[in-house]
Amino acid sequence: MTSAYPITERQRVELKEQLRLMAFDMAQLVDDKQLQTIQMGLGKRERLTALLDGELDFHGENGAYASHDLHAFAAKFPPQLPRAFIRGLTQPGDIVLDPMMGSGTTVVEAIIAERYGIGLDIDPLALRLSSAKTKPLNADHLREAGFGIIDSAKTLLANKSVIEKELARRFDEPTRKFIDYWFAPNTQRELLALVIALENVTDAYIRRFFELTFSSIIVTKSGGVSRARDLAHSRPHLDPTKNPKNALDQFALRLRKNLISIARLKTNGTSAFPLVGDARCMPLPDSSIDLIVTSPPYANAIDYMRAHKFSLVWLGESTVNLSELRSRYIGSERVGQHKNTAFPPKPEAIIRRLSERDKSKAAILAKYLAEMGMVLCEMHRVLRNDAAAIVIVGTSVMRDIDVETHNCLAEIAATLGFDVVGVAKRTLDRNKRMMPARFGRRSDSMIEQRMHDEYVIGLLKP
Ligand SMILES: C[S@@+](CC[C@H](N)C(=O)[O-])C[C@H]1O[C@@H](n2cnc3c(N)ncnc32)[C@H](O)[C@@H]1O
């Protein structure tokens, strides 16, 4: 591997020994540059600069190690990204936070690097998923319980009338309509039989693992066993010609895969705390966090709930509650009452330009930036002094205007007291990153074009 900062073989050996004593896992360290910046005992700012200048694309690298591959999640970032910053900027035993944790990539990386991981999210699927991905479980025990669930579900299915009665009783009217629209009658019976069987698992962590295995047969790019054609890239479309596979068979297949995945999770004594919490008002004390690595929703409003609803309705959530929750997502297009925020010059100018073309789009952007201002303010409050925050975000094009989300957020962060150490660009691996449906109708190919790149904003609380 080439490096801008070559070191001799002897230095490398000495450094490896030094790092071994510091309990770093050598195999996981990323590149020579990172090794050398640690070796040189550089300050946090220099280390952050070196990391931002280093490899951030990670194309072709395997992102399916540890428990990362338990379940699909829109706009999940490659685990190598938080890994590089966690290992380069913190020590074992430090506390790493992701206030918009999604599928928990940052918290998983924190615990496998012997740091503590705290994650916040308001999305019920993100919370379930992160809690399952960060809890090591005994694979033999899980295997036995998992195949027990399949056997119980088969027995339940043999008694069609019981299942039919339960289907008629369990859901409120709007949820029932949703299920009838998106799931074939056979599939409904199979899914409900699995749900009833997994509800009988008494250990909450084990049950969570099975709930996620269950969910992962529905929330997939192809729409899984639902009748949706695509849950990843567009508004879901009903495909009446789709012949969904048997849900029990899919569960068995996914179970085998997820058993391997969870068995790979090794935490070495630290743990993760995935919590329900709004990033705009974090339930965390001042100056308590050693590093933040996070990726907020994009300004063009990714609609997580649209896909997540498909499995959450089976796990006890009603469509009405889920729709209400949608408006609390950062980036949601529902422009409610919000105070006029004074922005720094760059975001102010972009909002003004956009407003000349489309007032309602300008209001959506202003709301997004105001909400992200609240998140950045909270990030600043909970970080210790000399601790970094890494914010990974893509820009958006609205009415042909590149809203430069990264530059706007960097300027807002600076007004809040952050030292903006740098903004690096990374290119998305289009084959890997599942980009989800967005709010509203958009056919602007510029948006797709922009989504090839995203930006890594490196901030330091002085
Ligand atoms: C781009 S995703 C994060 C993906 C994550 N980095 C991963 O690797 O899976 C953004 C997340 O922000 C969450 N989010 C949106 N609004 C939020 C809020 N007000 N408070 C906390 N999380 C929020 C969404 O639910 C979503 O899970």
The ligand as an SDF file (V2000), in Angstrom:
LIG
                    3D

 27 29  0  0  0  0  0  0  0  0999 V2000
  -28.4030    8.0890    7.2170 C   0  0  0  0  0  0  0  0  0  0  0  0
  -29.2210    7.2570    8.5200 S   0  0  0  0  0  0  0  0  0  0  0  0
  -27.9210    6.6960    9.5240 C   0  0  0  0  0  0  0  0  0  0  0  0
  -27.2800    5.4630    8.9620 C   0  0  0  0  0  0  0  0  0  0  0  0
  -26.1850    4.9290    9.8510 C   0  0  0  0  0  0  0  0  0  0  0  0
  -24.9770    5.7330    9.7750 N   0  0  0  0  0  0  0  0  0  0  0  0
  -25.8620    3.4870    9.4830 C   0  0  0  0  0  0  0  0  0  0  0  0
  -24.7320    3.1870    9.1280 O   0  0  0  0  0  0  0  0  0  0  0  0
  -26.7930    2.6790    9.5250 O   0  0  0  0  0  0  0  0  0  0  0  0
  -29.9210    8.5700    9.4260 C   0  0  0  0  0  0  0  0  0  0  0  0
  -30.7020    8.1610   10.6630 C   0  0  0  0  0  0  0  0  0  0  0  0
  -31.1510    9.3570   11.3200 O   0  0  0  0  0  0  0  0  0  0  0  0
  -32.3120    9.0160   12.0260 C   0  0  0  0  0  0  0  0  0  0  0  0
  -33.0340   10.2250   12.4670 N   0  0  0  0  0  0  0  0  0  0  0  0
  -33.8430   11.0370   11.7480 C   0  0  0  0  0  0  0  0  0  0  0  0
  -34.3320   12.0000   12.5430 N   0  0  0  0  0  0  0  0  0  0  0  0
  -33.8150   11.8110   13.7760 C   0  0  0  0  0  0  0  0  0  0  0  0
  -33.9400   12.4910   15.0160 C   0  0  0  0  0  0  0  0  0  0  0  0
  -34.7330   13.5620   15.1380 N   0  0  0  0  0  0  0  0  0  0  0  0
  -33.2570   12.0170   16.1010 N   0  0  0  0  0  0  0  0  0  0  0  0
  -32.4640   10.9050   15.9890 C   0  0  0  0  0  0  0  0  0  0  0  0
  -32.3220   10.2080   14.8300 N   0  0  0  0  0  0  0  0  0  0  0  0
  -32.9790   10.6620   13.7380 C   0  0  0  0  0  0  0  0  0  0  0  0
  -33.0810    8.1630   11.0240 C   0  0  0  0  0  0  0  0  0  0  0  0
  -34.0710    7.3960   11.6890 O   0  0  0  0  0  0  0  0  0  0  0  0
  -31.9580    7.3180   10.4240 C   0  0  0  0  0  0  0  0  0  0  0  0
  -31.8780    6.0970   11.1040 O   0  0  0  0  0  0  0  0  0  0  0  0
  1  2  1  0
  2  3  1  0
  2 10  1  0
  3  4  1  0
  4  5  1  0
  5  6  1  0
  5  7  1  0
  7  8  2  0
  7  9  1  0
 10 11  1  0
 11 12  1  0
 11 26  1  0
 12 13  1  0
 13 14  1  0
 13 24  1  0
 14 15  1  0
 14 23  1  0
 15 16  2  0
 16 17  1  0
 17 18  1  0
 17 23  2  0
 18 19  1  0
 18 20  2  0
 20 21  1  0
 21 22  2  0
 22 23  1  0
 24 25  1  0
 24 26  1  0
 26 27  1  0
M  CHG  2   2   1   9  -1
M  END
$$$$
